[in-house]
Amino acid sequence: FGIMGIKKINEWEKAVVFLLNLDGWELEHCGDGYSRYDAKGKTPKGMDCVIEMKFRNKHYEDKMLEKDKYDALMALDDVVKIFFVNDPKGNFMYYLNTLEMPTPVKKYCPDTTMWTKKRLLKDVYLLKENQAVRININIEPN
């Protein structure tokens, strides 16, 4: 994505936070730094939560979540852990606390550093769309 991409992603994250807050959530964006998630706050039912967000400009049938990210989220105590994916087809929200996770698979993923094109073999979960609670807030990244 480069630096411009990071700025754009932060704008999308903030837009999702804003729209969810209109819908009864109480979230703050925290994706600017090296936090393990992009937003934190309360669900509409008043439960503490954290949200990891991914924005894809291509639709994939399975939504990919890196096992490292999942493990870091699951290590947090007493919060609802949510994985939010936006792609051209829509918005998908996964409640990780109660989700039956598939067996991880190995996939080549871009290295996390912004300045390399290097790809690393990582353990990832491939989540099915029907495992998500789908919400339509129609953010169209272009």
C-alpha positions as CSV (number, residue, x, y, z in Angstrom):
1,F,0.0,0.0,0.0
2,G,2.8,2.4,0.7
3,I,2.4,5.5,2.9
4,M,-0.6,6.9,1.0
5,G,-2.3,3.5,1.4
6,I,-1.9,3.5,5.1
7,K,-3.4,6.9,5.3
8,K,-6.4,5.8,3.2
9,I,-6.9,2.6,5.3
10,N,-6.9,4.8,8.5
11,E,-9.6,6.9,6.9
12,W,-11.7,3.8,6.1
13,E,-11.2,2.5,9.6
14,K,-12.3,5.8,11.0
15,A,-15.3,5.8,8.7
16,V,-16.3,2.3,9.9
17,V,-16.0,3.4,13.5
18,F,-18.1,6.5,12.8
19,L,-20.8,4.5,11.1
20,L,-20.9,1.8,13.8
21,N,-21.1,4.5,16.4
22,L,-24.2,5.9,14.7
23,D,-25.6,2.4,15.1
24,G,-25.3,2.3,18.9
25,W,-21.6,1.2,19.2
26,E,-19.2,3.3,21.3
27,L,-15.8,2.9,19.6
28,E,-12.6,4.8,19.2
29,H,-10.2,4.3,16.4
30,C,-6.7,3.0,17.5
31,G,-5.3,1.8,14.2
32,D,-2.8,4.6,13.7
33,G,0.0,3.0,15.6
34,Y,1.1,-0.5,16.1
35,S,-1.9,-1.7,18.0
36,R,-3.0,-5.3,17.5
37,Y,-6.4,-4.0,16.5
38,D,-8.0,-1.0,14.8
39,A,-10.8,0.0,17.1
40,K,-11.8,-0.6,20.7
41,G,-14.8,0.3,22.8
42,K,-18.3,-1.1,23.5
43,T,-20.8,-3.1,21.5
44,P,-24.4,-1.8,21.3
45,K,-25.1,-4.2,24.3
46,G,-22.4,-2.4,26.3
47,M,-19.8,-5.1,26.2
48,D,-16.1,-4.2,25.8
49,C,-14.8,-5.1,22.4
50,V,-11.9,-4.8,20.0
51,I,-12.1,-4.9,16.2
52,E,-9.5,-5.9,13.7
53,M,-10.3,-4.5,10.2
54,K,-9.3,-5.6,6.7
55,F,-10.2,-3.8,3.5
56,R,-9.9,-5.8,0.3
57,N,-10.3,-4.3,-3.2
58,K,-11.0,-7.8,-4.5
59,H,-13.7,-10.2,-3.4
60,Y,-12.6,-13.5,-2.1
61,E,-15.1,-16.2,-1.1
62,D,-13.0,-17.0,2.0
63,K,-11.9,-14.2,4.3
64,M,-8.3,-14.6,5.5
65,L,-7.2,-14.0,9.1
66,E,-3.6,-14.5,10.0
67,K,-3.2,-16.9,12.9
68,D,-0.8,-14.5,14.7
69,K,-3.4,-11.8,14.6
70,Y,-6.1,-14.2,15.9
71,D,-3.9,-15.5,18.7
72,A,-3.0,-11.9,19.8
73,L,-6.7,-11.0,19.9
74,M,-7.7,-14.2,21.7
75,A,-5.0,-13.4,24.3
76,L,-7.0,-10.4,25.4
77,D,-9.2,-11.0,28.4
78,D,-12.9,-10.2,28.8
79,V,-13.5,-8.5,25.5
80,V,-15.6,-9.3,22.5
81,K,-13.1,-9.9,19.7
82,I,-14.4,-8.9,16.2
83,F,-12.8,-9.4,12.8
84,F,-14.4,-7.0,10.2
85,V,-13.8,-7.4,6.5
86,N,-14.8,-5.0,3.8
87,D,-14.6,-6.1,0.1
88,P,-16.5,-5.2,-3.1
89,K,-19.3,-7.6,-2.2
90,G,-20.0,-6.1,1.2
91,N,-19.1,-6.0,4.9
92,F,-18.5,-9.0,7.0
93,M,-18.2,-9.1,10.7
94,Y,-17.0,-12.2,12.5
95,Y,-17.4,-12.6,16.3
96,L,-14.2,-14.6,17.1
97,N,-15.1,-15.5,20.7
98,T,-17.8,-17.9,19.6
99,L,-16.5,-18.8,16.1
100,E,-15.5,-22.4,15.4
101,M,-12.2,-21.8,13.7
102,P,-11.1,-24.0,10.8
103,T,-7.8,-25.7,10.7
104,P,-5.1,-23.1,9.8
105,V,-3.5,-23.4,6.4
106,K,-0.2,-22.0,5.1
107,K,-0.3,-19.2,2.6
108,Y,2.2,-16.8,1.2
109,C,1.4,-13.4,2.5
110,P,3.1,-10.0,2.0
111,D,5.6,-9.2,4.7
112,T,4.2,-6.7,7.2
113,T,6.9,-4.2,6.5
114,M,5.8,-1.5,4.1
115,W,9.0,-1.2,2.1
116,T,9.5,-4.8,1.0
117,K,7.8,-6.9,-1.6
118,K,8.9,-10.0,0.3
119,R,6.3,-12.7,0.9
120,L,6.3,-15.0,3.9
121,L,4.7,-18.3,4.5
122,K,2.2,-17.7,7.3
123,D,-0.5,-19.7,9.1
124,V,-3.9,-18.3,8.2
125,Y,-7.5,-19.1,8.9
126,L,-9.9,-19.1,5.9
127,L,-13.3,-18.0,7.2
128,K,-16.5,-18.7,5.2
129,E,-18.8,-15.8,4.4
130,N,-21.7,-17.7,6.1
131,Q,-19.8,-17.7,9.4
132,A,-20.1,-13.9,9.4
133,V,-22.8,-11.6,10.7
134,R,-23.1,-9.5,7.6
135,I,-23.7,-5.8,8.0
136,N,-24.2,-3.4,5.2
137,I,-22.7,0.0,5.7
138,N,-21.7,0.2,2.1
139,I,-18.3,1.8,2.3
140,E,-16.9,1.5,-1.2
141,P,-13.2,1.8,-1.1
142,N,-12.0,2.8,-4.6
